[in-house]
Amino acid sequence: MVSNHMCCGIVKETLMLRVGPDNYDKCLARKYASEMDFTGKALKGMIYVSPKGIESDSSLANWLDIAIGFVESLPPKKRK
């Protein structure tokens, strides 16, 4: 969570990221990225990155920078 917004997580061994609709297609074009279909339906703005895509610290940091950048652009959300 970043500023009370979902940002990223791990599903089994796969990284899940909230990249937003504007970054979605660009991120999906990258190697090791795929649509997040946790519910059986693709969620636009959410992606999976396979373990091979985050093997290095720099790769993981790059993916997290995209997700954190998107989430920090959202309006503040009150805590429940």
N, C-alpha and C positions, 0 to 999 in steps of 0.2 A: 504494500500500500504506500502511496505517495500522496500526501495532503488529503487523505481519506478517499482516494481514488484507486481502483484496481490498476496495477501497473504490470506486474509479472508474477510468474509462479512456475512451479515444476509439476508436471503431470507424468507420473512414473519417472522416466529419465529424460523427458522432453521439456525444453523451455517453452513456456507460454508467455507471449508478450502482447501488450496492448499498444499497437503502433498508430492507431487512428486511421480514418478513411483516406486521408491525403497521402500517407506513407504506404498504404496497404499494397497496391500493385507493385511499387518499387521494391518493397521488402520481399514479396512473393517471388520476384524475379531472381532473387539471390539464391545461391546454392544452399541447400539444407533447410530452406524455409518451405512451409506448406500452410494451407488454410487450416485454421482452428475449427474443427468440426466436433467439438466435445458433445454437443447435443444431437449430432447427426445432421446438422445443417451448418454450413459455413457461416461464421460470424465475421462480417466485414469489419476490419479494423483490428482483428485479433489474429495472431499467427502462432504456429509452432515452429521451433527450430530444433532439429534433431541433435543428439549429442555430438556428432561430428562437427557441427557448426559452431560449437562453443568449447572446443578442445583447448584453445589457447586463451589466456587471460585477456589478450587484446581483442579477440573475436567476441568473447562474452561482454567485455566492456562496450564494444561498438554497438551490439544489439541492445544492451541496457540503456545506452545513451539515447537511442532512438525512442525507446518506450518512455523513459523518464522525461525526455523533451516534450513528447506529446502530452503526457499526463500533467506536466507542469503548466501547459498552455490552457488547461481547462479552468473554468471558474472554481473558486473555493467551494468546498462541500462541508456542510456542518456534520459534526460527529453525531451519531445516533445514541 
